[in-house]
Amino acid sequence: MKDALIRFSQTAALALLFTSAAHAAGGHGDHGMSMPGSHGGAMAAMATPLGKPGDAARATRTIDIDMNDAMRFTPDRIEVKAGETVRINVRNAGRIRHELVLGTDADLKAHYDMMMKDPGMRHEEANAVSLDAGKTGQIVWRFDKAGTVSFGCLEPGHYSAGMKGAVSVL
Ligand SMILES: [Cu+2]
């Protein structure tokens, strides 16, 4: 356990270093990063191509997505039509906690950095579902605009291991 904690601190320190380096490098300016401390609700309220929480009664279909301990979503690519409301039925097929958070890449990255510093954090917003082993949950979401909406598992170590996917809004 002590080893694990030390390893985690190192990982967190590395993540911080990387974040600082990325900020120092600058020159992006192509996306509005969430400000530190804005975790919780801010994502859904932001004006992005993300879309918004949907009305379950208007859901046109259900899309099943599995999460597993190989740090993968299955499927990791889904397609929806602009204006469509879908029910995303998420199942944790693994033995450890996973979550599915919908967002822009910038938001997911920013939230992931926060999760690395505060691993106990749980996502309870409408754009996320956090599940213990064997559990299922749902996100009902309305995808408003054509483009790509990302999703990822922000549990420490998962997103960076490639636990991510994308919704193509056509
Ligand atoms: Cu995960």
Residues whose N, C-alpha, C, O or C-beta is under 5 A from the ligand:
A	BS01	CU	R97 H98 E99 C153 E155 H158 M163
